[in-house]
Amino acid sequence: MTEPTAKVCHYTEVPADTFGDEAPGVTIRWVIDEAKDGAPVYALRVIEVAPGGHTPNHTHPFEHENFVIEGKGRVQINGEWHDVGVGDVIFVPPDAQHTYVNAGDAPFKFLCGIPVSRLIPKA
């Protein structure tokens, strides 16, 4: 594990990664994480979904905490759809099926917090 270090930067200084064909129009920035920053408990990501884009419909053994910072989206959790926009919060429990879809004409952007990798339960 990397030794924890203080960090202050603009989120755009962190490179955006793409997901590929499984998530068209989606980028992710690991703005605070264990590998680069030594964050011992929590990782923070900025996820941006372009108009017409969506994340994969998936599950995993850890939770998500989300805060919408830009745009409009739709979130499906265990088959139930929810319309979301700026200021909305979303909690996705562990093992819940979920996907995020851009529902507008501008980027849909949200913060996504997850536990660091060493705290994620092993399947």
N, C-alpha and C positions, 0 to 999 in steps of 0.2 A: 504494500500500500504506500502511496505517495504521502509524504508528510504534509499535513494541512497548511496552506498558506492563504493569507488574505488576498482578495481579488476585487478590483474595481475596474470595470470597463463598460463600454457600450455593447449591447448584445450583438450588434452587426460586426464587431471585431472578431467574433467567434465564427469560424467557417460553417457554412450550411451544407449539410450532407443530404443527398437524395436517397429515396427508397427504391427507385426503379419502377418496373412495370406493375408491381403489386400495389403501388400507391402513386398513381399519376398525379403530378402537380404538387407533391408534398415534399417539403424540406424540414430538416430538424437541426437545431443548434444545441449542442450540449453546453450550456452556458456555465453551469457549475456541476462538476462531477468528481468521482473518486480518482479516476486515472490522472487527470491533469491538475486538479486542485486539492486532492487529498480530503475531499468532503467525506466525513466518516459515516454519515447516516442517510443523507438525502441528495438526490440529483435533481437539477432543474434544467428543463429543456424548453426551447421556444419552437413550437411547431407551426408552420405556415402551410395552408392549403389554398392553392390557386383556384380561381373560378373553374368549375367543372371537375375539380379534383376530389380525391377521397383517400382515406387511409385503408389498409386492409381490414377485413372483417375478421377479428381474431380474439384469442383469449391468452392469458398467461397467469402465473401464480402470484402476481403482485398487483397492488392497487395503483390507481392514478388519482392525482388531485389536479384539477384543471381550473384555470381562470381565463376567460375570454377577454382579449385585449383589443381585438379589431375584427370587424366584419360580422357576417351572419353565417351560422352553420346549423347542421342537424346532427344529432348524436343518437346512435342506436345502442341501447344497453339491454342485453338479454331480450331482444326482439321488440322493445318499446322505443319509439322515436320521440325525440325531444327537440324543439326549436330553441336555439341559443343565440345570444348576441353579447355585445360588449357589457362587461360587468357580471355576467353569469358565471356561476361556479358549477363544476361537474365532479362528482365522485364516482369512480368506476371501481367496484370492489374486486378483490382477487378472484380469478377464474370466471369473471363475467365476460360474455361475448360482447364485443363493442366495435364500432366504427364511427368515424367522423367524416362529414361531407360538407363541402362548401355549398351554401344555399344562397349565395349572392353573386354580384358582379364584381366584387373587389376581394382582395385576399381575406381569408378567415384565419386569424392568428390567435393562438392561445398558449399559455404557460402550462407545462405538464411536469408535475413532481412525482418522482418514484423513489423507492428505497435504493441504496447503492447495491451493486451486484452481489457483494458478499452477504447481504442481508436477505436476498430473495430466496424464498424456500425452494429447495431442490425437488423436482418432480420425481 
